Every structure is written in C-alpha cells, then in structure tokens.
Amino acid sequence: MSSKSIKRTNLPPINLIFKYLQQQSLVTVWLYEQNEYRIQGKIQGFDEFMNLVIDEAEELSQGKRTSLGRLLLKGDSITLISSLDV
C-alpha cells in the first residue's frame, strides 16, 4: 500500500457555490427548520447574502418530486448545499 499524502483544502462557502455555478452542478439544498423538504436544481446565480437562484428546481418531499421551475431561495433559509455530481 502506498503512503501518498492527500492534501485537503477548505474553500470558503461562497467559492464552493461559485464552483457549482460554473460547472452547472446539480445541487440539493436543505432548508432551515424544514426537515421534510429539500430543493434540487442547478444554481443560476447568487449574491453576497447567499441568496440563490435555482433553475430546473424540484421539491423533494417524502419520496415525491414536484417541479418548481426557477426560484429564489433566501440565504437565511438555507441550511446546507451539497452537489449531486461526482
């Protein structure tokens, strides 16, 4: 087994969101105090307050998908953003 060292870097959240925007990554957004809902889509824009414009948005709730189209999520309602692309 080789002993290669893995260099880890921490990106500020705004840089990671910009990376998702550039790569048009499919993301899941967890909402604050809304444990039963998730929003999935592609980030089309954001600002310094982490307000997000999500395109091709879908609401995921209890195994159901509801198409929402394009929407704006306020930054203070977002708990977590994760990429679904590997």
Secondary structure, DSSP 8 states (H G I E B T S, - for coil): ------------HHHHHHHHHHHT-EEEEEETT-TTEEEEEEEEEE-TT--EEEEEEEEEETTEEEEEEEEEE-GGGEEEEEE---
